[in-house]
Amino acid sequence: MILPRLDPLTKKKFARFARIRRGWWSAVILTAAIVMSFFAELFVSNRALVVRHEGRWSFPAYGAIRPGTEFGQDYQYETNYRRLKKTFEEAGRGDFVLLPPVPYNAYENDLPEGVYPPTAPDFSSRHFLGTDTSGRDVLARLIYGFRTAIIFSLLLLLCNYVVGISIGCAMGYYGGAFDMFFQRLIEIWSNVPFLYVIIIVASIMVPNFFSLIFIMMFFGWMGMTWYMRTATYKQKIREYVQAARAAGAHDSYIIFRHILPNTISVIVTFIPFSVSGGIVALTSLDYLGFGLPPPTPSWGELLRQGTNRLDSIWMAASVVASMIALLTMVTFVGEAVREAFDPRRHTVYE
């Protein structure tokens, strides 16, 4: 396996980032949370991890739906693994079911007889953060909502950066009429009320995951454009760019091979804050009812339920605590990245 070789300056930047402890540990925790959310079915799901039935082993966590008849039950629909676990335990034949720590998915309505949702946190039923107004597990919706928000935010970040960096570099490099045209275009476009556009779209059609990304990208690329325009203006007058031009290098080669690598600190510094901004934007739209359609797991939808039912404080409190923890860690990572990639290195974090 051939590993990429890092230049000494890049190694020093990473080493400096690792020395900023709060940023380093925040990055470790965030990375672990994101990776775990991608494998949430192993921790939060109504499907069993392992089933042993009549000497045959099954792993239903991923894959197709398995009917109850596959495990000796008398129904054709998807197996209820919590009920199956009790059946095996009562039979005492050596068969068993291993369930995830939270044996509910984000869409399942758990409505015990005689109990009206929402229900308070209960460790005996494994509803560790209670249920919402539809009887769905709050912790399950919190974790799956985090995964949805992270994927949404990363895709939005990618789209915004591809468009914003491309246009910003072109504005700074070519200047003149091209730069002036896009300056006026951005000034006009930035005055279009984003929320009104979302309301209009939501009144015409039900927004889905990709339509929301497209709409938000349509308005979100302009911020990075200004930064990249300024950074490119500074770099294009440097001696190495003049030397590349004198050597006959093509404009695209100069931009991508010389200018972009020397503006990487600008790009990297804004990544953590852009990710948190995407999560907050999606949560806000879901809270207002203009985001992802129900029953998609969403922090904003859960927060709206919590504010409408203040007697069920566990719903709102779980979202608020998660948002505070997430934004705090992202801020620490952003500060550490900015300090580590700062060429002036005028501040030292202990």
Secondary structure, DSSP 8 states (H G I E B T S, - for coil): -------HHHHHHHHHHHHSHHHHHHHHHHHHHHHHHHTGGGTB-SS-SEEEETTEEE-TTSSS--BGGGGT-S-SSB--HHHHHHHHHHHTSS-EEE--SB---SS-----TT--SS---BTTTTBTT-B-TTS-BHHHHHHHHHHHHHHHHHHHHHHHHHHHHHHHHHHHHH-HHHHHHHHHHHHHHTTS-HHHHHHHHHHHS---HHHHHHHHHHHHSHHHHHHHHHHHHHHHTSHHHHHHHHTT--HHHHIIIIIGGGGHHHHHHHHHHHHHHHHHHHHHHHHHT-SS-TTS--HHHHHHHHHH-TT-HHHHHHHHHHHHHHHHHHHHHHHHHHHHT-SS------
